[in-house]
Amino acid sequence: MLKLTKFVFNEFGENTYIVSDSDTRKAVVVDPGMNTEAEYSLFDSYVAREGLEITQIVNTHMHLDHCFGMGFVRSRYGVAVAAHAADAPLGEGLDMQARMFGMNLPAGLKEGVQLDVELGDGDRIAVGDGSLEVIALPGHTPGGIALYSAEGHFALTGDSIFYGSIGRTDLPGGDMDSLVAALRRRILTLPDDTKLYPGHGPATTVAAEKAHNPFIR
């Protein structure tokens, strides 16, 4: 059985998730956003307390706030970074993203992040004896994805869809028409009871967004 744990990190209030397999204790980190010593310690303490083996970093997209902790997790746990191939340029250009916000990057990220694993639509990411299916959701970024567990009845949707809203598309590579089309075709067609865990803010469900989200109704 897959277990999902959420942390809220950095000044952007970004949701970082650990998806773990209860039987094997293997786990993946989704969108590592930790950016302070206190946040690093909180993450490490949870991993140690749960006896988890971190096997991979997976990013729903490569915007700065979802990447702050990549250097830390990659170095501490010796794992590879996976994201959609179309977002590779964003990972390589993290320093430029940081300058747009007048911010400094943590050590180890100034040269950007090279993807170790390039994901595509329909790929499966192993989490112990379970897995997550990659669903391509271009629009917030060219390589935005969701990570779907049919067995667990949940999807990690990054910044593509939120409770009552959708991701911004005014940043480089954004496209409103593509995002809305992808959400209607790939997310609203999931079972109504599927819980959606976004990159910021509270969780929602497919049923709730079909009924109330004004951007995709």
Number of C-alpha atoms within 10 A of each C-alpha: 15 21 12 15 12 14 16 18 23 17 10 12 14 23 26 27 22 23 23 27 21 17 11 15 19 21 24 22 21 27 29 28 28 28 19 14 9 10 17 16 12 13 18 14 12 13 16 10 8 11 12 18 17 22 19 23 24 25 28 29 34 27 22 21 25 25 26 24 27 26 18 20 23 17 12 11 14 13 17 17 22 21 27 25 16 19 24 20 16 23 22 18 19 23 20 16 19 16 11 9 9 8 11 12 20 16 11 15 20 16 13 19 21 17 20 12 15 15 23 17 14 12 15 17 18 16 22 20 14 20 22 23 19 24 25 22 29 27 26 28 28 24 26 28 29 28 26 24 19 14 11 16 15 23 25 27 26 29 28 28 29 22 19 15 15 20 20 16 17 12 10 11 15 19 17 17 11 16 25 22 15 19 21 14 12 14 24 19 12 19 14 15 13 21 22 26 26 26 28 20 14 11 16 19 21 21 17 17 22 18 11 13 17 11 14 19 11
